[in-house]
């Protein structure tokens, strides 16, 4: 992957905190939800309830599609990305603790937060590894996208 493009992708990931994530329901229909995430380079982490529909969907089919962007006042300012990825449940306790630390660092000083942070074993934590990324940048022209395959990097 081109270093300039990789830096642009990581910068977009670093400056956002929520994504729309699509998983597949048992009947084959996509289910899209908004979730908070944290990233370590191109690897993303999110959490959900252990018994949630999202966790059940991912246990059955690990393919996801996601989108990250802002709601801009001018159409020609749209910048963001979409990604096809594989979701793997984090089962290693150390990785789970690290992922939770990354996630909650994205949301410092939450007003009125009266609950304690969950332990890794109390939630379902997922690691997303991209297979292809589409970088959208209307500042370079209407609908301008750059498609970035990631298979080799994800495998290595």
Helices and strands as residue ranges (DSSP letters): H 3-15, E 18-24, E 30-36, E 38-40, E 43-48, H 53-60, E 63-69, G 75-77, E 79-89, H 93-105, G 120-122, E 124-137, G 138-140, E 145-149, H 151-155
